[in-house]
């Protein structure tokens, strides 16, 4: 990449000339001589090959090209200032990035509220968000690739902070044979029908959480895929209420009338990486996740 011909200090000088109403005023504001300010702007115009200012009476005013370049230079100087501030924050322990891993069943709206609240406090800190299923979250904690993690599992060796639970409900298409029985259903009724199960994304200790041992089991990669398959008439499953509320309302899915176990409440926990200190940005985001886990 070609090195810039004009320095940030030169752009700052041009801004001062315009903002303070002239070369003399700019010189006073910048604690420089007027001749130095005049030379800086003249040199800029030579380097750029574009006239930035023109004299109208006794006042220097921007040309059309100068107005465009000055506007862009304000963005440039602002970004440079933010970059220096970020470097200072990093020196003081402020993280450049927080790696957040969440179980796919965690309500997106809760997470979005926490991230929206974090944005104005982030000071340039990026959030790297990753979704996993079941033990996939545990794997990311154990291999050190997560600073914060939301999981429904009790993970040995980590101190959990409890969040609000997520409710699951057993559903099938309204025309599914289980609904045609028109009575309360038992465990034995379910075993003879296809169950849709979400694949555990973990590699080390994958779980068959929620599987009833049905003879027919199809495994899919996401909650969204499972919901669409069941809404099309294939099988039954326990799915998060917040994910399928609209499908139940529109009649694409119908809760199964189980004698017991139709609804499941899964507690969720927030974990932090125990092998590295929790930095200030990570702590702020963790507090916001806890706060907004209590909302819907």
N, C-alpha and C positions, 0 to 999 in steps of 0.2 A: 504494500500500500504506500502510495506517495505521501511524503511528509507534508503537512500543511505549511503554506507559505506565510500565513498570518497567525499570530499567537493569540491566546486567550486575552492577554493583557492589552493587545491592540484593539480587540473587539470591545473590551471593557472601557477603553478610552473613548471610542466612538460613541458608545452608549452614554457616557458621561457628557459629551458635547451636546447630544440631543436632549438628554434628560434635564440638564442644568441650564440649557438655553444659550450656549456659546462656548468658545474656546477659553475665555478668561474665567468664566464660572466653573468650567470643567477643571481647569488647572487648580483653582482654589479648592474644589471638592477632593481632587486627587492628590493635593499637596505636591504639585509639580509646577514647573514654569510653563507659561503660556506657549513659549517657543517649542518646548518639548512636546506638548500636546498637539500643536499644529504640525510638527514634523511627523509625529506618529501617524496621524490621519493621512497626511500627504503620502507617506511611505506605504500605507495600506493600499491606497488607490493605485500606486505604481505596481505593487505586488499583484493585486487582483486584476489590473487592467480594466477596471470598471470605475467610473466616477460615482462616488458615494454622496458627496455634498456639492451644492452649488450656492453661490452667494446671491441673496436677494436683499438689496439695500445693504444694511450692515449685519444681516443675519445669515448664518449658514443653515440651509435646509436640506433635507434628504432628497436625493433623486429618487425616481421610481425604483431603480435597481437597489439603491441604498436602503430604501424602506423595507424591501423584501429581505435583503441580507441582514439588516439590523434585527428584524423580527426573528429570523432563524438563529441569529447569534445569541439572542436572549435565551432561547431554548438550550443552546450549547453551553452557555455559562451556568445555567441552572443545573444541567446534568453534571457538569464538572464539579459544581459545589456539592451536589448530592453524592458524587463518587468519593470526594474527599471526606465527607461526613461519614459515609459507610466505612471507609478505611479507619477512621477514628473510633467508630463504634466497635469494629472488629478488634482493634487493639485493646479495647476495654472489655472484650469478651462477648460482644454481640455477634451472633452467628450469621453467616451469609445465607444459610439455608437450613430449613427444618424438614426432615424426612418423616412424613406422616403415613402410616399404614392403617387402613380401617377394614373391618369385616364388611363384606358386600351387603350384609343385612342391615347395616347401620343407616338410619334414615338420612337421605341426602339433604333434606331441608334443615335438620339439626346441624349438620356439618357446614352447610352453606352459611347459616347464621353466624356460626363461630368464625368462619373464615372472613366474612364481611366485617365483623367486628375487629378482627386481627389486622386487616389491611391498613387502616390509618395509623396503627401502632407498630407496623412491621419494620420501619426504617430501612427499607430496601431488602429485607430478608425474604428470600423466596420460599415457597412451600412446594415440596415435591410429594404429591399425593399418589398413593397406590392402593388399589383394592385387592383383597385376598379373600378366600373362603376358608372358614374354620381354622385348621392348623397352619394354613399359609401365613397367617398373621404371626403365629408363634415362631415359625421358621425365620421370619424377617427380624424378629427381636433377637433370636438366638444367634443369627449370623451377623448381627450388628448393623444391618442396613436400615433400621428404623430408629428414629429418635423418640417418636411417640407412636403408640399403637392402640387401637380400639378392638377388643376381642370379646367374644362370649365365652371363652375358655378360661379356666383357672390355670395359669401358667406358673409352674414351679420356679422358685428362685426370684420372682419379681413381686414387688408390692403393688397391688391393684388399687385404683380409685374407682369406686362403683359409680356407674352412670345409670340413667333411666333404662328400664328394660325395653325390649322390642317384643311385641305380641305377634304370634304366628297363628294362623287358622287353617284348618283342613278344608280344601275346596276341590270342586270338580265342575265340569260343564253341567248346566241344568238338565241336559238330556243324557247325562252319563248313566249307565245301568245302576250304579249305586243309588242315585236319586229315584230311579224307577221302582225301587223296592218300597218306597213310601212308608218307611218305619225307621225307628232308631237303629243305628248301625253298631256292630261290634267289631272287635279286632279281627275275628275270623272272616267277617264280610270283606274287609279290606285286603286280606292276604291273597285272595283269588283274583285281584285286579292289578293292573299296571300302576306302579308308583313312580313318580318322577322325583329324582334326587339330584341335588346340586353337588357337583364334584368338589371335593376338598382339594384346594390348590397347594396344600403342603406336600412336601416330598419325603419327610422323615417319619412322621406319625400320622398319616391320613386317617380320617374317621368316617364312619358311616352314620353320622349323627342324623337322627330322624327316620332312618330306614326301619321298616317294620319286619323285614325278613320276607317280604312278598316274593312269590315265585317270579314275577315279572318286574324288573327294575330297569328303567332307562336313566342314564346319568347325563346331565347337561352341565354346561360351563357357567351359566349365570341364572340369576333369579328372573331376569326379564325373559330369557328363553323358556324357562319352565312355565312362567305365567302364560306366555303365548301358546305353548303347546297344549296346556290344560284348557285354555279358553277355546281351542280348536276341537276339543273333545277327546284328547289323548290323556288318559290316566287321571290321577289325583295327586295332591301334594299338600304339605304344610308350607304356606308362604307368608311373608310379613304383611300384616294388615295394611301398613302404610303404602305398600307397593301395589296392592290389588284393590284398594277401596273403590277406585273408579270402575274397575272391571265388574265388581259385584253390583255397583249402582246401575250400570248399563245392562246387566243381565247376562254377561258373558261367563261369569263364574258364580257359583252358589255354594255357600258353606255346607259341609256334610253334617247330617244330623247324628253325630256320634253320641253313644251313651256316656262316654267319658273320653277326655283327651282331645276334644275338638280344638280347644284353644291352648296354646302354650305361651308362656311368658319367659323369655330368655334374658337373663341379666347380662349386661354388658359392662366391661371394665376398661379403664384407661391405664396403660402401662408406659413407663419411660425406660429408655436404655439405661441399664444399671452399670454399664462399663465405661461411661463417660459422664462428666458433670453436666447437669441440666443448666443450659445457658439461659439468659434473660428472655430471649425471643421464644424459646421452647416453653419456658415457664408461663409466659403470657398466653401462648396458644393453648397450653394445657388447661389453664384456668378458664379460658373462654369455651373450650369444648365441654368442660364440666358444667359451666353455667348454662350453656345452650342445650345440653342433653336433657334438661328438664322441660324443654318446650317442644311443641309439635309443629 
